[in-house]
Amino acid sequence: MQFNQVVATNLAALSLYRSLGFRRVGKIPEAFAHPQYGYVSAYVMYRDWAVMNS
């Protein structure tokens, strides 16, 4: 199993993780100080690699 944190404004990373089978399991409000948008949320992305290998 693997957890990753992805900043909500990083649409390319969110798309990549979804394409790899990750799903969003949580949201952390105001987790990252973005230089342009101020404080933005981050998503907790989850993937269970054992399911893929069984």
C-alpha positions in Angstrom: 0.0 0.0 0.0 1.2 3.5 -0.7 0.0 7.0 0.3 1.0 10.2 -1.5 0.2 13.8 -0.8 -0.6 15.9 -3.9 -1.3 19.7 -3.9 -4.8 20.3 -5.2 -3.6 22.8 -7.8 -1.2 20.3 -9.4 -3.7 18.9 -12.0 -1.0 17.1 -13.9 0.1 15.1 -10.9 -3.5 14.4 -9.9 -4.1 13.0 -13.4 -1.0 10.9 -13.3 -1.8 9.4 -10.0 -5.4 8.6 -11.1 -4.0 6.9 -14.2 -1.8 4.8 -12.0 -4.8 3.6 -10.0 -4.5 5.9 -7.0 -7.7 7.3 -5.5 -8.3 10.3 -3.3 -9.0 9.3 0.3 -8.6 12.5 2.1 -8.2 16.3 1.9 -5.9 18.5 4.0 -7.2 22.1 3.9 -4.6 24.9 3.5 -1.8 22.3 3.6 0.6 24.1 1.2 1.6 27.8 0.8 1.4 28.3 -3.0 3.3 31.3 -4.2 0.5 32.4 -6.6 -2.7 31.1 -5.0 -1.9 31.4 -1.2 -2.8 28.5 1.0 -4.2 25.6 -1.0 -5.5 22.1 -0.1 -3.6 18.9 -0.6 -5.1 15.5 -1.3 -4.1 12.2 0.2 -3.9 9.6 -2.6 -3.9 5.9 -1.9 -3.0 2.8 -3.9 -3.1 -0.8 -2.6 -0.4 -2.5 -4.7 -1.3 -6.0 -3.3 -4.6 -5.9 -5.1 -2.8 -5.3 -8.4 -0.4 -8.2 -7.8 -3.0 -10.8 -6.8 
